[in-house]
Structures are given as C-alpha cells and as structure tokens.
Amino acid sequence: MRKLLYIIMCIGLLTACQQEQLEPAAQAVLELELSRCGHPSVATRAVDDDLAVTICLPDGTPVQQYSPGNIPPKIVLEPGDYRVVAYTDNQDSWPTANGGRGAACHYGDTLITMEYDKVFRLKMEVPATNYAVGLSLPEHFDTYFTTYTFTLKSGSRTTTIRQGEKAYFSIADGGFSYALSATNTDGKTNAHSAIDFPDVAASKCFTVRYNYDSDATTGGVDIVITDDMDTDDNNISL
C-alpha cells in the first residue's frame, strides 16, 4: 500500500512539474506589414522580400534580427517597448551597384509598445534615404543623333546613364549636376556645360527632360535640345 501511494505521489509531482514547465511566460505578438515607399504592395505578401528587420530595445540593443525573405508572420516578444527597424541590406553597398549607377536604399524605424496577451499589427512604409535621377529624351532622338552621353555628378561620384535608367545619389552630398553631349548624323557634336540642380529630397526621382529648341529645324545639324526640370511628373516618389 505504501509502495502504491509513493508511486501515485511521484506521478502527481511529475505532472505538476510538467504543467509548470508548459505554462507560457507573459508574451505579446507582433504582426508586420512592411513595404518600401514607392513600390506597389502585393496582396499575397505581408512583408517586402527585399527588407530586413531588426527589433531593438529603445536604447538600440538588438533583440531579434531577420534577413530579407525570412521574417515570420508572427513575432513573439515579451511585453515592453521596442524599436522596429526595417531596411534594405545594401546600406553600405548601394553606391557601387548597377555599374556605379547605384540603387535605392531604404531605412525606417518606429517605436512600439507590446502588451501582454495582445497582438500588435504594424503597417509600415519604409522610405528611401537617397534620391534618383532619370533621363527623358525627345521623340525621334535616335533618328537625328547617332550617339549621346548623359553625365551626372554628385559629391565625389560621377556616372552616366541612358534613357530609361536611373542613377542614385546621397542626400548628404547635396544636389547634382548634369550635362548632355550628342553627335548628330552629320558628325557634329552638340553639348552644353554642366548645370547644377541643388533642390533634391530623399525618396524622390528627378527626371532631366530634354526637348528640341522651338527655333530649330527638325532633321539637320541645327537641332538643339533644351532641358526642363519643372514638368508636372518631376520630383515623383522612387
């Protein structure tokens, strides 16, 4: 009888220990919906696959880190205050990407408060920290000009782009300068001196748009092109 009682007591104690171990600690759940500003959101994807996430304490101490494409739909945290930092993983390498033309670099963070037994749903658009410059040439340009070079410079960086391409620059370097040199079908080179454009802003794309001079003929060595930085579709989001 004693032996049976001892076995029952042991089983009861073991069950109590297991229940104590299985009882969850105080927790809160974070659900993220992140996208880069200027990029269309995809309904089937809650987090942009190009974004990484670091969850920190308010003083910046990392708590959890997730690489692009590996952010879980639910993140379990202890109650408290946190910083959610979302970013593309090209923070240092973006200026040399795409043959020196650069790439968009995104970074953003926000403070949140996680409460016990509650779900915090965070929808966050992550802005670009740099800006872009594009080129728009007039219709039939390739008919009148055989070659062209469009040069951009900002800070210590100089690069060239073709129509349809973009170059990316740092806000810390200020504005940019641009110049176009084009050789027409008669072998004459038309060019203008570098022009400065200082009024830049992060997350914006600035298009240098050229047109034929209104006094020029269409189809000869006298074609002149002029730039226009004041069009309605200039200064758009990246």
BAPAMAR-76057 format. One line per 10 residues: their letters; for each residue x, y, z of N, C-alpha, C. Coordinates in steps of 0.2 Angstrom, whole numbers. Example, Ala and Ser with C-alpha at 12.3 -4.5 7.8 and 13.67 -1.06 7.14 Angstrom:
BEGIN
AS	66,-28,39,62,-22,39,66,-16,39 | 64,-11,35,68,-5,36,64,0,39
END
This chain:
BEGIN
MRKLLYIIMC	4,-6,0,0,0,0,4,6,0 | 9,6,4,14,12,4,18,13,-2 | 19,7,-5,23,7,-12,18,11,-17 | 12,9,-17,7,11,-22,6,19,-21 | 5,21,-14,4,28,-13,10,32,-15 | 16,29,-14,23,33,-16,23,34,-24 | 20,29,-27,20,29,-35,15,35,-37 | 9,35,-34,4,40,-35,7,47,-34 | 10,48,-28,13,54,-27,18,56,-32 | 22,52,-34,28,53,-39,24,56,-45
IGLLTACQQE	19,52,-47,16,53,-54,13,60,-53 | 10,62,-47,7,68,-46,12,74,-47 | 17,73,-43,23,78,-43,26,79,-50 | 27,74,-54,29,74,-61,24,78,-65 | 18,77,-65,13,80,-68,13,88,-67 | 13,89,-60,14,96,-58,20,100,-61 | 25,96,-61,31,99,-64,31,101,-72 | 28,96,-75,27,97,-82,22,102,-84 | 17,103,-80,12,109,-81,15,115,-80 | 20,115,-75,23,122,-73,28,123,-79
QLEPAAQAVL	31,118,-82,36,120,-87,32,122,-94 | 26,119,-95,22,121,-101,19,127,-101 | 18,130,-95,14,136,-94,18,142,-97 | 15,145,-102,19,150,-106,21,156,-101 | 26,159,-103,28,166,-100,24,171,-103 | 24,177,-99,20,183,-102,23,185,-109 | 18,185,-114,21,186,-121,16,191,-124 | 18,194,-130,14,198,-134,16,196,-141 | 12,197,-146,13,195,-153,13,201,-157 | 19,201,-162,19,207,-167,18,204,-174
ELELSRCGHP	14,207,-177,12,206,-184,14,212,-189 | 19,210,-194,22,216,-198,19,216,-205 | 17,222,-207,16,223,-214,20,228,-217 | 26,227,-220,31,231,-222,31,232,-230 | 32,238,-232,33,239,-239,38,245,-240 | 42,245,-246,46,250,-247,42,256,-250 | 43,262,-248,39,268,-251,40,268,-259 | 35,269,-263,36,270,-270,35,263,-273 | 34,258,-270,34,251,-273,27,249,-272 | 23,246,-277,16,243,-275,16,238,-271
SVATRAVDDD	12,237,-266,11,232,-262,8,226,-265 | 10,220,-263,7,214,-266,3,211,-260 | -3,209,-262,-8,207,-258,-7,201,-254 | -3,196,-258,-1,190,-255,5,190,-251 | 8,195,-250,14,196,-246,14,201,-241 | 15,200,-235,14,205,-230,20,209,-229 | 26,206,-230,32,209,-229,36,209,-236 | 39,215,-238,43,215,-244,49,211,-243 | 50,207,-248,56,202,-248,62,205,-248 | 63,211,-250,69,215,-250,71,218,-243
LAVTICLPDG	67,218,-239,68,221,-232,70,216,-227 | 75,219,-223,77,215,-217,74,219,-211 | 74,215,-205,71,219,-199,75,217,-193 | 76,222,-189,79,221,-183,75,224,-177 | 73,220,-172,69,223,-167,74,224,-161 | 74,230,-159,78,233,-153,75,235,-147 | 78,235,-142,76,239,-136,76,247,-138 | 73,251,-134,73,258,-136,80,261,-136 | 85,258,-132,92,260,-132,96,258,-138 | 93,254,-143,96,251,-149,99,244,-148
TPVQQYSPGN	98,241,-142,101,234,-141,97,229,-145 | 100,226,-150,96,221,-154,93,215,-150 | 86,214,-151,83,208,-148,82,202,-153 | 79,204,-159,78,199,-164,80,202,-170 | 83,198,-175,85,200,-182,83,195,-187 | 80,198,-192,78,193,-198,80,196,-204 | 83,192,-208,86,193,-215,80,194,-220 | 81,197,-226,76,198,-231,73,191,-233 | 66,191,-233,63,185,-235,62,180,-230 | 64,181,-224,64,176,-218,60,179,-212
IPPKIVLEPG	56,184,-213,53,187,-207,46,183,-206 | 45,181,-200,39,176,-199,33,181,-199 | 27,178,-200,21,182,-199,19,184,-192 | 22,180,-187,20,182,-180,27,182,-177 | 28,187,-173,34,188,-169,32,188,-162 | 35,183,-158,33,183,-151,38,187,-147 | 36,192,-143,40,196,-138,37,196,-131 | 42,198,-127,40,200,-120,36,207,-120 | 32,208,-116,29,215,-115,34,220,-114 | 33,226,-117,38,231,-116,38,236,-122
DYRVVAYTDN	43,240,-122,44,245,-128,50,242,-132 | 49,243,-139,54,241,-144,54,246,-149 | 60,246,-153,61,249,-159,60,244,-165 | 56,245,-170,56,241,-176,60,244,-181 | 66,241,-183,70,244,-189,69,240,-195 | 67,243,-200,66,239,-207,71,243,-212 | 74,239,-216,79,242,-220,81,237,-226 | 84,239,-231,87,235,-237,94,234,-234 | 96,228,-236,103,226,-234,109,229,-238 | 108,234,-242,113,237,-246,115,244,-243
QDSWPTANGG	114,245,-236,116,251,-233,123,254,-235 | 128,250,-236,134,252,-237,136,251,-245 | 133,247,-248,135,245,-255,131,248,-260 | 125,252,-259,121,254,-264,125,259,-269 | 130,263,-267,133,267,-272,136,264,-278 | 139,258,-277,143,254,-282,138,249,-286 | 132,249,-284,128,244,-288,126,246,-295 | 124,241,-299,122,243,-306,128,247,-310 | 134,244,-309,139,248,-313,141,255,-311 | 140,256,-305,141,263,-302,135,268,-302
RGAACHYGDT	130,265,-305,124,270,-305,120,270,-299 | 121,265,-294,118,265,-288,112,261,-288 | 109,261,-282,102,258,-281,98,261,-275 | 92,260,-275,88,263,-270,90,260,-263 | 91,264,-258,92,262,-251,87,264,-246 | 84,259,-243,78,261,-239,80,259,-231 | 77,264,-227,78,263,-220,73,267,-216 | 70,263,-211,65,267,-207,64,263,-200 | 62,267,-195,61,264,-188,56,267,-185 | 53,263,-180,47,266,-176,47,263,-170
LITMEYDKVF	44,267,-165,44,264,-158,37,261,-157 | 37,255,-154,30,252,-152,30,250,-145 | 24,249,-142,23,246,-135,20,239,-136 | 23,234,-134,19,227,-134,16,226,-127 | 10,224,-127,6,222,-121,5,215,-120 | 5,213,-114,3,205,-113,-3,203,-116 | -3,197,-119,-8,194,-122,-12,198,-127 | -8,202,-131,-11,206,-136,-7,206,-142 | -11,207,-148,-7,207,-155,-6,214,-157 | 0,216,-159,1,222,-161,2,222,-169
RLKMEVPATN	-2,225,-173,-1,224,-180,2,231,-183 | 8,230,-185,11,236,-188,12,236,-195 | 9,242,-198,9,243,-205,14,249,-206 | 19,247,-210,25,252,-210,27,253,-218 | 28,259,-220,31,260,-227,38,263,-225 | 43,260,-228,50,261,-227,53,266,-232 | 54,272,-231,56,277,-236,64,275,-238 | 65,278,-244,72,278,-247,76,284,-244 | 82,282,-242,86,288,-239,90,291,-244 | 90,289,-251,94,293,-256,89,295,-261
YAVGLSLPEH	91,298,-267,87,300,-272,89,298,-279 | 85,298,-284,87,296,-290,86,301,-296 | 90,300,-301,90,305,-307,89,301,-313 | 84,303,-317,82,299,-323,83,304,-329 | 83,301,-335,84,305,-342,78,303,-346 | 75,309,-349,70,308,-354,72,312,-360 | 73,309,-366,75,312,-372,68,313,-377 | 69,317,-381,63,319,-385,62,313,-391 | 56,313,-393,54,308,-399,58,309,-405 | 60,303,-408,64,303,-414,71,305,-412
FDTYFTTYTF	74,305,-406,80,307,-405,86,303,-408 | 84,297,-408,89,292,-411,89,293,-419 | 84,296,-422,84,297,-429,89,303,-431 | 90,308,-426,94,314,-428,101,313,-425 | 102,309,-420,108,309,-416,110,302,-416 | 117,300,-418,119,294,-418,122,291,-411 | 125,296,-407,127,294,-401,126,300,-396 | 125,298,-389,125,303,-384,128,301,-378 | 130,305,-373,132,304,-367,129,309,-362 | 126,306,-357,122,310,-352,126,309,-345
TLKSGSRTTT	129,314,-343,134,313,-337,130,316,-331 | 131,313,-325,128,315,-319,134,315,-314 | 134,320,-309,139,321,-304,136,323,-298 | 138,320,-292,135,322,-286,141,320,-281 | 143,325,-277,149,324,-272,155,321,-276 | 157,316,-274,163,313,-277,162,308,-283 | 155,307,-284,153,302,-289,151,305,-295 | 153,302,-300,152,303,-307,149,297,-311 | 144,297,-314,141,292,-318,138,294,-324 | 136,289,-329,132,291,-335,127,286,-335
IRQGEKAYFS	121,288,-338,115,284,-339,112,285,-346 | 108,280,-348,105,280,-354,97,282,-352 | 94,283,-357,86,284,-356,83,278,-354 | 79,278,-349,76,273,-345,80,270,-339 | 86,273,-338,90,271,-332,89,276,-327 | 91,275,-321,92,279,-316,98,279,-312 | 101,284,-309,107,285,-305,104,287,-298 | 107,284,-293,105,286,-286,111,289,-282 | 109,294,-279,114,299,-275,112,300,-268 | 117,302,-264,116,303,-257,114,310,-255
IADGGFSYAL	109,311,-251,107,317,-249,112,321,-245 | 117,317,-242,122,320,-239,127,324,-243 | 127,322,-250,131,325,-255,128,331,-258 | 122,333,-256,118,338,-259,115,337,-266 | 115,342,-270,112,341,-277,116,338,-282 | 114,338,-288,118,335,-293,119,340,-299 | 124,339,-303,125,342,-310,124,337,-315 | 122,340,-321,120,336,-327,123,339,-333 | 125,335,-338,127,338,-345,125,332,-350 | 123,335,-356,122,330,-361,126,332,-367
SATNTDGKTN	129,327,-370,133,328,-376,131,323,-382 | 129,326,-388,126,321,-393,129,323,-400 | 130,318,-403,133,319,-410,128,317,-415 | 126,322,-420,121,321,-425,123,317,-431 | 119,315,-435,120,311,-441,125,314,-446 | 126,321,-445,132,324,-449,138,324,-446 | 139,321,-440,145,321,-436,146,327,-432 | 142,331,-431,143,337,-427,140,336,-420 | 145,338,-415,143,336,-408,140,343,-405 | 134,341,-402,130,346,-398,131,345,-391
AHSAIDFPDV	133,350,-387,134,349,-380,132,355,-376 | 131,354,-369,131,360,-365,135,359,-359 | 136,364,-356,140,364,-349,136,361,-344 | 140,358,-339,136,355,-333,132,360,-330 | 126,358,-328,121,363,-325,119,360,-318 | 119,364,-313,118,362,-306,111,362,-304 | 109,356,-301,102,356,-298,102,354,-291 | 101,359,-286,103,359,-279,97,356,-275 | 90,357,-278,85,356,-274,82,349,-274 | 86,345,-270,84,337,-270,81,336,-263
AASKCFTVRY	78,330,-263,75,327,-257,75,320,-257 | 76,317,-251,76,309,-251,69,306,-253 | 70,300,-256,64,296,-259,61,299,-265 | 65,304,-268,62,307,-274,66,305,-280 | 62,305,-286,66,304,-293,65,310,-297 | 71,313,-299,71,319,-303,73,317,-310 | 68,319,-315,69,317,-322,72,324,-326 | 78,323,-329,80,328,-333,77,327,-340 | 73,331,-342,69,331,-348,71,335,-354 | 73,333,-359,75,337,-365,70,337,-370
NYDSDATTGG	70,343,-374,66,344,-380,70,348,-385 | 67,348,-391,70,351,-396,69,359,-396 | 74,363,-397,73,370,-397,67,372,-402 | 63,376,-399,57,378,-404,59,382,-410 | 65,385,-410,68,389,-416,72,384,-420 | 73,378,-419,77,374,-423,73,370,-428 | 77,368,-433,73,364,-438,74,357,-436 | 70,352,-439,69,345,-437,73,341,-442 | 79,339,-441,82,334,-446,88,337,-449 | 92,341,-445,98,343,-448,103,344,-442
VDIVITDDMD	109,347,-444,114,349,-439,112,354,-434 | 107,358,-436,105,363,-431,100,361,-426 | 99,355,-425,95,353,-419,98,355,-413 | 94,358,-409,96,360,-402,92,357,-397 | 94,354,-391,90,352,-386,90,356,-380 | 85,356,-376,85,360,-370,82,356,-365 | 84,358,-359,82,354,-353,76,357,-349 | 72,353,-346,67,355,-342,66,351,-336 | 67,355,-330,66,351,-323,60,353,-320 | 55,356,-323,49,359,-320,43,355,-322
TDDNNISL	43,350,-325,37,346,-328,33,343,-322 | 27,342,-323,22,340,-318,24,333,-315 | 27,329,-319,29,322,-317,36,322,-314 | 39,328,-313,46,328,-310,45,327,-302 | 50,325,-299,50,325,-292,45,320,-289 | 45,314,-292,40,309,-290,43,304,-285 | 39,300,-282,42,295,-277,46,290,-281 | 51,287,-278,55,282,-280,51,276,-281
END
